[in-house]
Amino acid sequence: MNTSTIFKGVCCIAAVCFISNTAHGQILKKLGKRAQKAAERTVERRVEKETQEKTDEVLDSVLEP
């Protein structure tokens, strides 16, 4: 094998590693955003539920003497 072939092989391996790391980074970024949105939805639902319960309690206490 000559030096040119070895150099081309090393360049190809380096390119694959770089592309692979970039792809993994993008996947992790997407997963992070999904997890963040899921957590936000969970908190919003919880707040909405608790607000509704408190509102119901207040309305019941006002309407019932």
Backbone torsions as a table, in degrees:
resi	resn	phi	psi	omega
1	MET	NA	137.2	179.2
2	ASN	-93.8	171.2	-175.7
3	THR	-63.6	-35.8	-179.1
4	SER	-63.6	-42.8	179.7
5	THR	-65.9	-42.2	178.9
6	ILE	-64.1	-43.4	179.6
7	PHE	-62.2	-42.7	178.2
8	LYS	-62.5	-40.8	179.1
9	GLY	-64.3	-43.8	178.7
10	VAL	-64.0	-40.6	178.5
11	CYS	-63.6	-41.5	178.7
12	CYS	-63.5	-44.1	179.0
13	ILE	-63.1	-42.7	179.0
14	ALA	-63.1	-40.9	179.4
15	ALA	-64.5	-42.1	178.9
16	VAL	-63.8	-43.1	178.4
17	CYS	-62.7	-42.2	179.9
18	PHE	-64.6	-46.9	-179.8
19	ILE	-63.8	-40.1	179.8
20	SER	-62.7	-44.7	179.2
21	ASN	-64.9	-38.7	178.5
22	THR	-64.8	-43.2	179.8
23	ALA	-63.9	-42.3	178.2
24	HIS	-62.2	-40.0	178.6
25	GLY	-62.5	-41.7	179.4
26	GLN	-66.7	-40.2	179.2
27	ILE	-64.5	-44.8	179.6
28	LEU	-64.6	-36.7	178.4
29	LYS	-64.3	-43.3	178.2
30	LYS	-62.8	-44.5	179.1
31	LEU	-62.6	-39.2	178.0
32	GLY	-62.5	-42.7	178.3
33	LYS	-65.0	-40.9	178.5
34	ARG	-63.6	-42.7	179.4
35	ALA	-64.2	-40.2	179.2
36	GLN	-64.0	-44.8	179.2
37	LYS	-64.4	-39.2	178.9
38	ALA	-64.2	-41.5	178.5
39	ALA	-65.2	-40.6	178.3
40	GLU	-63.5	-42.5	178.3
41	ARG	-62.5	-40.8	179.4
42	THR	-62.0	-45.3	179.9
43	VAL	-64.8	-43.1	179.4
44	GLU	-60.5	-43.5	179.1
45	ARG	-63.1	-42.1	-179.1
46	ARG	-63.7	-45.1	179.4
47	VAL	-63.7	-43.1	179.3
48	GLU	-61.3	-43.5	180.0
49	LYS	-62.8	-47.6	-179.3
50	GLU	-65.9	-38.6	177.5
51	THR	-63.2	-43.5	179.0
52	GLN	-63.2	-41.8	178.8
53	GLU	-62.9	-45.4	179.8
54	LYS	-65.1	-39.9	178.7
55	THR	-63.4	-43.9	178.0
56	ASP	-60.5	-42.9	179.5
57	GLU	-61.6	-44.5	-179.1
58	VAL	-65.4	-45.2	179.4
59	LEU	-62.8	-40.5	178.3
60	ASP	-63.3	-40.7	-179.2
61	SER	-69.3	-31.7	179.0
62	VAL	-75.1	-41.4	-176.2
63	LEU	-78.7	-27.0	179.0
64	GLU	-100.4	119.2	-177.6
65	PRO	-73.3	NA	NA
